[in-house]
Amino acid sequence: MMDTTLTFKYLPFEHLEDAIKIEEQGFPPDEAATLEAFQLRQKQASDLFLGAYQNTGAQDRLIGYVCSTLSPDTSLTHDSMSTHVPGSSSVCIHSVCVSPAFRKQGAGLKLLREYIARLETTHRENSGPYQRILLITHDNLRRFYEKAGFEWVGPSAVVHGSQPWYEMRIVLGSSSSSFDSATQRGVFEALQRPSRNPLPQALSSFLGGITEVSSYGSNVPVNKFDLLCPRTDCGSVILKSGVAKLTEAPSVQMDPLDHPRHPLLPALPIPPTAAQWWLIAPSPMEFENIGFSHVVESLGDKMKLLACAECDLGPLGWCKEGGTEFWLACSRVGYKTG
């Protein structure tokens, strides 16, 4: 994953020329927007034009962006993609683009998750106005957007460029679970790929238990090793060492009662019995790789479940809806010891 520090802020007018250069590198000529289009979007919907910046010390460098406009339509059309209607309920994403030097390093996924989190906050705190996020994409980017939480809708009526488009969406504040057929597809695809990631070691394999996988940083026990997806065919790095605090807190009912628990995921104590957790705060940007479900309810609490963003194995942990603390079950992650 990328080792640079990223910050996210709404794009000022003076950075639009940098953004259009990234756009032209990321899209073919028949799909790329123009500088005039960017200027209009930034003028009309500056709070929907978010940039990702690399911290260079002297000056932040723009390395990616997401830009959108608003529409009252519940599905994307040529009109909704070409007209901005202030106060509308649908956020229509036009571009998610990252500079070539920063692709395949997690920057795009972090940027998109930050964007979604801000829209979720606006939805929650203001009871709207945003109700959904819509986008169209090509079939080869489907898995990328599913990792960020989008669901597949199907072929789009929009014609732009030479390739067909497909619509995807997020319903803000949705209570439906993400561990569905899309999850099953992701698991199958992950199993078919040869693993290049380190082999995860289960907590139960350590004779000393939790004491062998924790160390003290600033007088607080933290994760001694990188935390990995427990699936040996995946082994994706979820969190770097030293980031999470070891915490004992009441257990949580994460597993759906109507679905069997995955055999790689040990049973947790029955709530409110105490369980061991890795606590991550204050932002999901601390993760190297994590996926979030839609909002679900457990014993009256609204939460999101955490899963591996590569193969969708989960739930590995949870967080409260709109919360700033993220909990990974110590027994449900793998540990990188080599």
Secondary structure, DSSP 4 states (H G I P E B T S, - for coil): ---S-EEEEEPPGGGHHHHHHHHHHHS-TTTPPPHHHHHHHHHH-GGGEEEEEE--SSS-EEEEEEEEEEES-SS--HHHHH---TT-SEEEEEEEEE-GGGTTTTHHHHHHHHHHHHHHHHHHHHT-S--EEEEEE-GGGHHHHHHTT-EEEEE-S---SSS--EEEEEETT----S-SHHHHHHHHHHHHSPP-SPPPB-GGG-TTGGGGSEEEETTEEEESSEEE-S-TTT--EEE-TTSSEEEEEE----S-TTSPPPTTSPPPPPTTSEEEEEEE-S-GGG-SS-EEPPPEEETTEEEEEEE-TTT----SEEEETT-S-EEEEGGGSEEE--
